[in-house]
Structure formats: C-alpha cells, structure tokens
C-alpha cells in the first residue's frame, strides 16, 4: 500500500515537470517573440509602450495611497540614479537617449537631428541667428555649483492652479535644483510656490516684462520657437534696443537682466524626442500644430538627464472641469489650454501620469495621480 502511494506521488511529480517543460517550450520556441529581451509587439508597430504599461499599472494602484506615499518619501537624503533606474522600468528596451545633450553648443550642426526641422523641433533656418548668439554666450554646460553635487534632488514647479493655498513653498525651496517656467510670478505666492529658482525655461513671449522679477542667480534655459527669438536674445545680451517687435504674438520685454554666462540654449532634439518618438504626435514636416509639448513636460525631460531624484508640483490639469483654475496666479480657466492649437494636453498628461505611477517622478501635489 505504501509502495503504491509512493508510485502515485512520483507520477504526479513527473506530470508537473512535463507540464512545465511544455509551457517553457511554448513560450521560448513556439512564440520566440516573447523572449526575455524582446519588446511587446505593440512597440514593434510604433505604439506607445509606456501607455500599455500605464493601463496595466492602473489596475494595481490605489491613487490616494500613492499620493500619500509620494509625500512620505520626500526627505533630505538623495538616492543616486533613482529616476533613471525607474525610467527603464517604464520604457524597458525602448530607445530613450539619456546621453543627449541638454544644451546646444557650437557643434550643433554635427548632429543631424538638430537641423532636421525648423524651430521649435530643430534649428533649420535659424542657423545664422544661433551662430551670432554663440559668439556672445560663454557657458554651455550645467553650472558648476550644481554639476559638482554627487547626487541631485530636483523639483520642477509647474504653474497649475493646484498649487493655490497648498503652502508648499518651504518644501519646494528645500530641493537642490528648482526648475520653473516662463513668467509665473513668485513674490505674492512664496508661501505656496517658494522663491528659489535654479533654472527658468523661457522664450521672449514667456519672459518677465519687469526686470526685477528674475532671481539673481538663476540660469535661463532659452527655448527657440522661431528665428526671431534668437534675434531678440542676441539684442538683449548685447544690451541693445530691439528695432521692431513685429512677429511676436504678445508684448515682450525690452530688457533681460542676465549676463551671457547665465544663459543656455535648450537642445531642440529633446523636443523632437518627446513629441515624435515618445508621444507619437504628428510630425507635420516640423510645423507646429497640436504637436508641441508644454514647457513643463520639456522641463521634466530636461531634468531626467542630470537629476537623480525628481519631484513635481503644480502639474495635472482637470480637463473634465473646464472651469477649474488654470494657473495659481490668475483667474484663467482650464478651457483655455484645452482649446490649444499647439499642445496635445490629453496625451501628454497620460505620459506624465505614467512617469508618476512608476516612481520616475514624485508628484507632490497629486494632480497627475488623481482618478481622471
């Protein structure tokens, strides 16, 4: 009787082993495309792999718990390469060029992508203006006081209405690097948004009109949307008077209180990468039409290339409520940007949401993590 039981157990064990062999054979030989190092078929056909992984992640997440977790993880310690390591969990083997320069230099023509399209996706047609600017600006890299840090904790501060009355100013200013966008005011709102600025992304129409609004030690990350923008920058750095404002779509400053060493030219190849390779927006021969990422999204792509930990504040538009507050500093409503002819807000927010859910970035105001 005992011998029969042993024989039975052996038969069951052999059965499980055989089943295992069949399953493994089926995966790696009958369906070799699902091998360990291969990408899902969706990526092979040009679909957005991050979007599929976001859908899978949605079913695992309690959003309120995730927001609380993000806040609890904020500390004064820094984990080297944390953002980049988590980025690869999201993208897997897909191309994401972290070695891409964040600023242009005189050798921009050596990289075909930089002159493939006109601004903002490249510098085609703006080369003469750019060459003149490079004769003025003296620095090309990350400022030394930031570059020398072994581990960099960065925060990208958006201008969203979600920042209103949050009293996060002190938390924001505690980061090593604070990245801000355009002409969002600080003085009256420091309790909510802080006052420290390390980098400010801007272009002529998005620059402060009042010279006193600039943070004294901040570095300008200049975005080029048209050749005329570089002409404006050259004139401002030479402390000359602009002859005409024709070609600008709103009032622009006539003075830029910055030295040449405090200005960098943002690499347009990063705009290409986000718009065409990651978000899969229409190329339109490099013409702007519902295919330009927002400045905030580009600031995040910028930070991914030199920051070890990245937090966000003031991101996440409530597109389901067109009358919700657009900015923390004015009464404009979300419906304004929802009608934008340059940005694809819906697709962009999905991508940023994926970055937040996979822990690449920490959304401390929770706008990206709210149930949509």
N, C-alpha and C positions, 0 to 999 in steps of 0.2 A: 504493500500500500504506500509506504514511504517512498519506495523507488518510483512508483507511478507519479507521485506528486512532484518529485524532482524532475522527471521527464517532462511533465506539464510546464513547469516553470522555465525549463530550458527552451521549450518550444515557443513560449510567449516571448522570451528574451530575444530569440533568433528572429521572431516575427518583427519586433520593434526595430532591430538592427537593419533588416531588409527594407522596411518601410523608410527608414532614414536614408539609406543608400538611394532609393528610388527618388525621394524628394530632392536630395542634393544633385543627383544626375539631371533631374528635370530642370533645376534652376540654372546650373552652370554649363550644361551641354545642349539640352534641347532648346533652352532660352538663354544663350550666352549674352544677350544684350543687357541682362540684369546682373552682370558680374560685379564684383566688388568695386572696381574703379570706374565703371561706366556711368553715364548720366541717364536719368529718366528720359524716355522718348520725347516728352514734351519739350525738353531743352533742345533736342536734335532738330526739332521742327521750328525753332525760333520762338517758342512760347516762353513766358516768364517763370522760370523755375522757382524764384522766391515767392511768387503768388501761390503756386501749388503748395509749397511748404507752409505758407501762412494759413491756407484753408485747413490743412492737416492740424496745425497748431491750435486753431480756433476751438476745436472740439475738446482740447485738453485744459483750457485756461479758464480760471475764474478771474475776471478782469479787475474787480475791486481788490482781490487778494494780491494780484500782480502789481497794482499801483502802490499798495502798502509796502510790498516787498522792495520796490524800487526806492522808496523813500528811506527805508531801513538800511539799505545797502550803502547809502551815502556816508562816507567817513573821510578822515584826513589821510588815510593810508592810500597808496596807489599800487595797483596790480599791473605790472608791465605787460604790454601787448594784449590786454584783456579784450578791447574792442575788436582788434584784428582777428584774434583767435575765434571769437564768436561769429565774426563775419563769415568765416569759412564754413561754419556750421550751417549757415543760411544758404550760401552760394555753392557749397561743395566744390566741384571741379570746374565750375563755370569761370569764364575769364573776368577777373576784376583786378585791374592793374594798379596795385598799391605802390608800385615803384614810379608811377607817373609823377612828374614834377608838378608842384602846386603853383609855382610862379614861372612866368616866361623869362628867358634871358636872350642875349643877342643871337644865340644859335637856334632860335625858334624855327627858322627856315629848314633846319636839318631834319625836322620831324614832319612828315607829310601831312599828318592829321591837323597840324596847326594852321596849315594854309589850304586845306581842302575846301572849306566853306567860308563865306563871309561872316562877320560878327553877327550874333554872339558865339556861334559854333566854331569859329576859326578866325583867322586874320587875313583872309583873302581880300584884297582890295584896300587893306588898311596898313600894308607893309611900310609905306613911306612915312606915315604918321607915327607908327610904332618905332621905327628907327630913330626918329627925332627924339622921342621920349627916352629911349635908351641912352642917348647922349647926355641926358640930364640926371636920371635916377642913378644912384650909386650902389645900391644894395639889391641882391637877387634872392637871398635865402631867408629862412626863419630867423628873426632877431636872436642874437647870441644869448641874451638872458633867458630865453625860452629853450633854445636848442641845447643849452648846457645841462638842462634837467634830465636826470636819468629816467624819470617817469613823469608823464604829463597828464594832469587831470583837467579836462576842458569842459566848458559848457557853452552851448550855442543858444543864445537868447532870441527867440522869435518875438514878433510884435503883436501876437494874438491877444484878443480880449480876455482870454482865460487867465491872464496874468493879473488882472484887476483884483485888488483887495486880497491878494494872496500872501503879502508880507514876506516875500522870498528874497528880498534884497541882500540881506546878510549872507544867506546860503549861497547865492549866486557869486557874490564878491569873494567867497572863500576858495573858489577854484583857481588853479594856476593860470589858466587861459580863459578869458571871457570873450566870446565872439558875438558881435552884434551886426545888425543890418540897417543900411540906409539912414534916414534922418529921424528915427524914433527918438523922441526926447527922453531925458533922464531926470533932470533937476527936480521936477514936481512929483516924480514917481519912484524915487530911490528906495523907499520902503518896500515897494513891490518888486522892482526890477534891478536894484543895485545901481552902483555908479562906476564900477571898474570896467574898463574896456581895453582889451589887448589888440584885437583886430576888428576893424569895421569894414564890412563889404559895402561898396557904394559905386555909383556912376553919377554923371552930372545931375540928372533929374532926381536922383535919390540922395543927394548930398545936403548937408545942413546949409541953409542960407545964412544963418547967423554964425560968424566965425567963432564966437565964444562957446559954442555948443560942443566943440571937439574935445575929447580927452587929450591932454597934453602929450602923454607918452604912447598913445595908441598908433598902430600901423594901419594904413589904408590898404585894403585889398581891392584894387580897381578892376571893375568889370566893364568890358567893352561891348556895347550893343550896336555901335556904328562908328565909322572912321572919325566922324566929328567929335566923338567922346575923347579920343586921344589928342585931337587938336585942342580941345578945352583943357585937358590935363597939362599939355605942354605949355600953354599960355599961363595957367595958374602957377606952375612950378617956376616959370621964368619971371613971375610977379609982373606980368604984363596985362594990358587991358584987352579983353575979348572984343574983336571988331564987330561981331554980329551974333545974335542969339537965334538966328533963323536955322531951323532944322531940329530944334529941341522942342519937346512936346509940353513942357511946363517951365515955370520960372526956375532958373539955375543960379548958383552962387557966382559972384564975381571975384571971390577971394577964397583961397584954400590955405588955411594957416598951418601948413605942414611943410617940412623940409623934404628934399629929394630922397634922403635916407629913410624917410618914413612912408614911402610908397612902394607897393609891389604890383605887378600886373598878373592878374589871375589867368591861369592856363585854360584856354577855351576847350582844350581836348577833354577836360573833366566835364564840361557841359555836354559835349558830344557823347561821352561815355554814359552819363546818366540818362540823357534824353533818348538816344538811339539804341544803345546796347542793353541798358537795364530796364527802362520804362517802355521801350519799344514804340516810342512815339514816331509819327510820320516825319521823314527827313525833309520832304518838300524842297529838295535841292538846296537845303541850308537856309531857306526863307522862314521867318518866324510866323507860325500860325498854329496855335494850340499845341506847341511842341517845346516850349521853353520852360525848364524847371524854375521854380521860385528861388529867390535869393537864399531863403532859409534852407532849402534842400541842398543847394550847392555848397553852402557853408558847412553842412554836415559831411558831404563828400570830401571837402577840403580837410576837415578835422580828422577824418578816418585815416589820413595819410601821415599824420605826425602825432596824434594824441593816443595815449594808452587807455584812458577811460574817458567816455563822452556822455555828458548829460544834456538834456534839452529842457527848456522852459518856454512856455508861450507858443506851443505848436498844437495843431489839431483844430481845424475849422468844423463847426457843427453845420454841415451842409443841409441837414434836414430842417434846420430852423434858419431860414434866410434873413430873419430879423435879429439874429444873435449878434453880439458885439464883434466887430472885425478886428479892431486894434485896442490896446489897453489905454491909448491916449486920446482917442476921439470917439465920435458917435456914429461912425460909418458902420454899415451892416454887412454881413457875410454875402448877401445877394450881389454886392458889387463885384467881388472876386469870382463868384460862381459864374458870372457872365463874361469873364475874361477871355479875350481872343488870343492871348499869348500862352496862358498856362492851362494844363490839364490837372486840375486840383484833385479830382477823384482818384485817378491812377497814382498820382504822387503820394497821396495820403495812405493808400494801400501799401506802398513800398515802405514808407516811414513806419507804418504800423508793424510791418514785418521786422524791421530793424529793432523796434522796441520789444516786440514779443520774444525775439531770440536773444535779447540781452546785449545786442551790439551797442545800443544807446539806452540811457536811462531817462525816461520821460517823467520828470519830477512834478509836472503839473497835470499829467494824466490825460491830456486831450487826445492823444493817439490811441490810448488803451481803452477809452470808453466804448461801450457797445454802440455800434452805428445802426 
